Amino acid sequence: MEMKRHILALGLLAILAVGYFAIQPNAPVSAVKPVPVITDISPAKTTEMLGYLVQSMCLDADGRPSERLVIDPDCGTSRLMDESDPVFWRKHDWGGVGGAVTGWQASDAVLAKRQGVSFADQTFDFGAPATDNAGRPDAFRRFDPNDGGDAIMIVGDTASVFLTQDAGTPGLQWFIGPNCTEAGRGRYASWILFRADLGPGWQSVVAELSSGIPQDTCPGRYNRAFTRYRLVSETFPFQRLAPSSPPVRQTASIPTVIVEHFDAGILGNAHALERFYYAKGLGKVRWEAWVTEAAKAPQAELLARSARCAELADSGAPASGWRMVDCRMWTNIVTDRTRPDWRVRDFGWPPHDLTLH
């Protein structure tokens, strides 16, 4: 997904991307590890993995969804949120210096289903003061040309992004993996995020995938991306915004899957990195883009001055010479009771007529 640009109130040009670097062809097959065999796991393990990809709803004493978050001490029990559930709050990013208090973009992480096939749906919903590439204002809760999302499926023991959309490339973009010749959903094991062997130490895999083709097509070649992931306890800053109330700041430590996706099959050949943070009970809450290109230093400095992404314990450079050039953190929790009837399904991404294997 290509990066989008918006003008901040300061008059500075800030890159506010939500998506993926292009994956570059790189090392020969013999130089990289093969994609692991996809194996079946228990339903309980699948639910555990979904707990990092999908936000949870806290339940009251009668088992009904409430406005509480999983970070609240009085959230006793919870369940995964479905796209048809009531939306009491939404995760927004931080507006930064000169930006709106409600941020630029909202992002939901819910269970969704198309034609009977289930997946995790992470939406990207820009709202004012953001504008699209033609200068037209965006609106929250409405699918605009700037908007999109990620669709993630657990295929066996592997969580993988198989579909995405953003303003950089029109329309849906499929990620297809090397199992596309087989029947079933193995083709969706492509942009690998993490597997069921999560733990505190880094686990790694070389993802093989191709994009920009129909889902029923097997590509002639695949690009490789070294990917590593681990499970940590990450402390995030939160802001709570509610009608007629001043903003409330707090921090919370949450079990979080950190994923690092490089643009080469061999780590030493990489020049671009995307890092994702999947927090238990909240889904994806942070995205970072890193490069080694020295010419991007001014962009990195601009991002640092924007104050849109606070420094975290695990947000440092992967190695010397890397620069973070873009970031978005959806821990600005906005409660808006003006649309009690609105559901994430009303956002309409991915399209309701989407057909999956």
WOMOSUL-V164158 format. One record per residue. N is the residue number from 0. RES is the residue in one small letter. PSI is psi in whole degrees, -180 to 180 (* if undefined). OMEGA is omega in degrees with one decimal (none if undefined). Layout:
N;RES;PSI;OMEGA  N;RES;PSI;OMEGA
This chain:
0;m;127;-178.2  1;e;158;-175.8  2;m;144;180.0  3;k;152;-176.8  4;r;140;177.8  5;h;149;178.7  6;i;123;175.0  7;l;165;179.1  8;a;-25;179.0  9;l;-14;-175.1  10;g;3;178.6  11;l;146;176.9  12;l;113;-177.2  13;a;137;176.5  14;i;123;-176.0  15;l;61;-175.0  16;a;158;175.9  17;v;-2;-165.5  18;g;-143;-163.5  19;y;143;169.9  20;f;153;169.8  21;a;142;-179.5  22;i;129;-173.4  23;q;142;172.3  24;p;145;-176.4  25;n;-123;-166.6  26;a;154;175.6  27;p;161;-175.6  28;v;-39;-175.7  29;s;-17;-174.9  30;a;-6;-175.2  31;v;160;176.4  32;k;143;177.6  33;p;159;174.1  34;v;133;-176.9  35;p;157;175.6  36;v;134;178.5  37;i;125;-179.6  38;t;153;179.7  39;d;150;176.1  40;i;170;-177.9  41;s;155;174.8  42;p;-35;179.2  43;a;-39;178.9  44;k;-38;176.2  45;t;-45;178.2  46;t;-39;177.9  47;e;-43;178.5  48;m;-40;178.1  49;l;-27;179.6  50;g;-21;176.3  51;y;-19;-176.3  52;l;-20;-173.5  53;v;140;177.4  54;q;153;-177.8  55;s;152;175.0  56;m;129;174.4  57;c;145;-177.3  58;l;145;177.7  59;d;-173;-175.4  60;a;-23;179.5  61;d;6;178.2  62;g;13;-179.7  63;r;147;178.6  64;p;142;-179.7  65;s;178;-179.6  66;e;-4;-177.1  67;r;157;175.1  68;l;161;179.6  69;v;-18;178.1  70;i;-6;-179.3  71;d;137;-179.1  72;p;-28;-176.8  73;d;15;172.7  74;c;93;-174.9  75;g;-55;179.0  76;t;157;-178.6  77;s;168;174.3  78;r;163;179.4  79;l;143;-177.3  80;m;138;178.1  81;d;155;-178.9  82;e;-14;178.6  83;s;1;-179.4  84;d;158;172.8  85;p;148;-179.4  86;v;100;-179.4  87;f;-27;-179.0  88;w;159;176.8  89;r;148;176.1  90;k;118;175.2  91;h;161;171.7  92;d;179;-178.4  93;w;135;-178.6  94;g;-27;-179.6  95;g;-170;-178.0  96;v;120;178.3  97;g;-2;-178.8  98;g;170;179.4  99;a;146;-179.0  100;v;-28;178.6  101;t;4;176.7  102;g;-167;-175.7  103;w;-29;-171.0  104;q;141;171.8  105;a;150;179.8  106;s;119;177.2  107;d;154;175.9  108;a;104;-171.3  109;v;162;170.2  110;l;137;179.1  111;a;166;-179.9  112;k;135;175.1  113;r;124;-180.0  114;q;39;175.6  115;g;-1;-178.9  116;v;126;-176.3  117;s;150;177.0  118;f;171;174.4  119;a;132;-176.6  120;d;113;177.2  121;q;109;-175.8  122;t;155;172.9  123;f;107;-171.4  124;d;100;177.3  125;f;148;175.1  126;g;169;178.6  127;a;140;14.9  128;p;11;177.9  129;a;152;177.6  130;t;159;176.9  131;d;-177;-175.1  132;n;-18;177.9  133;a;4;178.1  134;g;6;-179.9  135;r;138;-177.2  136;p;140;174.4  137;d;165;177.0  138;a;137;175.3  139;f;149;178.7  140;r;11;176.9  141;r;134;180.0  142;f;114;179.6  143;d;168;179.7  144;p;-27;179.2  145;n;-20;-166.3  146;d;174;178.9  147;g;-145;180.0  148;g;180;173.1  149;d;139;171.8  150;a;128;-173.8  151;i;132;179.2  152;m;142;171.4  153;i;110;179.9  154;v;106;-174.4  155;g;-117;-179.3  156;d;18;-170.9  157;t;126;173.2  158;a;126;-172.6  159;s;136;170.3  160;v;127;-179.9  161;f;-10;-177.1  162;l;141;178.1  163;t;165;175.3  164;q;141;173.4  165;d;178;-175.7  166;a;-19;-176.6  167;g;-36;179.3  168;t;119;-176.2  169;p;142;172.5  170;g;-178;-179.0  171;l;141;177.1  172;q;117;179.8  173;w;142;169.7  174;f;118;-175.5  175;i;134;-178.3  176;g;176;-173.6  177;p;-9;176.6  178;n;17;-176.5  179;c;-17;-179.9  180;t;-12;-177.3  181;e;154;175.8  182;a;154;178.0  183;g;-159;-171.0  184;r;12;178.6  185;g;-26;178.4  186;r;-24;-177.3  187;y;-7;174.0  188;a;91;-169.9  189;s;-79;176.4  190;w;82;-173.7  191;i;134;175.5  192;l;-60;179.1  193;f;167;-179.7  194;r;179;-173.9  195;a;-8;-179.4  196;d;31;-179.6  197;l;141;176.5  198;g;179;-176.7  199;p;-22;178.0  200;g;155;179.4  201;w;132;166.5  202;q;148;-175.8  203;s;157;177.3  204;v;151;172.2  205;v;108;-179.9  206;a;141;174.3  207;e;125;-175.1  208;l;164;173.2  209;s;150;-178.5  210;s;167;176.3  211;g;17;178.4  212;i;161;176.3  213;p;153;-175.4  214;q;-21;-179.5  215;d;7;-177.8  216;t;136;172.0  217;c;122;-178.2  218;p;158;178.0  219;g;-23;179.3  220;r;162;-179.7  221;y;148;171.7  222;n;154;-176.1  223;r;142;-178.3  224;a;114;175.4  225;f;127;-176.9  226;t;134;175.7  227;r;155;-174.7  228;y;153;176.3  229;r;163;-178.7  230;l;125;-178.3  231;v;171;167.2  232;s;111;-176.0  233;e;136;177.1  234;t;119;-177.9  235;f;146;169.0  236;p;139;177.0  237;f;150;169.3  238;q;133;179.6  239;r;122;179.5  240;l;124;179.1  241;a;153;-178.9  242;p;137;175.4  243;s;24;178.6  244;s;144;176.7  245;p;154;177.3  246;p;140;178.3  247;v;125;179.1  248;r;143;176.1  249;q;168;172.6  250;t;155;178.6  251;a;138;176.2  252;s;127;-171.8  253;i;138;170.5  254;p;127;-171.0  255;t;134;172.5  256;v;121;175.2  257;i;128;-179.9  258;v;131;175.2  259;e;121;-175.2  260;h;114;-175.9  261;f;162;-176.2  262;d;23;178.7  263;a;156;179.5  264;g;-20;177.9  265;i;130;-174.2  266;l;-40;-177.8  267;g;-15;179.0  268;n;-3;-172.6  269;a;146;176.6  270;h;-3;178.3  271;a;147;-176.3  272;l;141;167.5  273;e;133;179.2  274;r;132;-178.9  275;f;147;177.3  276;y;115;178.1  277;y;107;-175.0  278;a;137;-177.6  279;k;126;179.9  280;g;-2;-178.1  281;l;-15;-176.5  282;g;-157;-178.8  283;k;124;-177.8  284;v;-7;-179.9  285;r;145;176.7  286;w;135;178.7  287;e;147;173.8  288;a;130;-177.8  289;w;146;176.7  290;v;164;174.8  291;t;-7;-175.2  292;e;120;-177.6  293;a;-30;-178.1  294;a;-15;-179.8  295;k;6;-179.0  296;a;-43;178.3  297;p;-36;178.3  298;q;-40;177.6  299;a;-40;178.9  300;e;-39;177.9  301;l;-43;178.0  302;l;-45;-179.2  303;a;-40;-179.8  304;r;-25;-176.6  305;s;-25;-179.8  306;a;30;178.4  307;r;-22;-177.6  308;c;108;179.0  309;a;152;177.5  310;e;136;178.0  311;l;169;-179.4  312;a;-31;-176.0  313;d;24;-177.7  314;s;18;179.3  315;g;171;-179.9  316;a;143;178.8  317;p;-23;178.5  318;a;169;178.7  319;s;140;177.0  320;g;-5;178.3  321;w;144;179.7  322;r;134;173.7  323;m;120;-174.4  324;v;-8;176.6  325;d;155;-178.0  326;c;150;172.1  327;r;135;-179.7  328;m;117;-175.9  329;w;67;176.3  330;t;24;175.4  331;n;98;-169.9  332;i;117;-174.6  333;v;123;174.2  334;t;124;-178.8  335;d;112;-175.0  336;r;12;-177.2  337;t;-16;-179.1  338;r;67;-176.7  339;p;-20;-178.5  340;d;-10;-174.7  341;w;139;176.8  342;r;157;179.3  343;v;-31;178.6  344;r;-27;-179.7  345;d;-18;176.6  346;f;-30;172.2  347;g;23;173.2  348;w;135;-9.6  349;p;168;-177.1  350;p;145;-176.3  351;h;-19;179.0  352;d;12;179.7  353;l;135;178.5  354;t;130;178.6  355;l;159;178.6  356;h;*;none
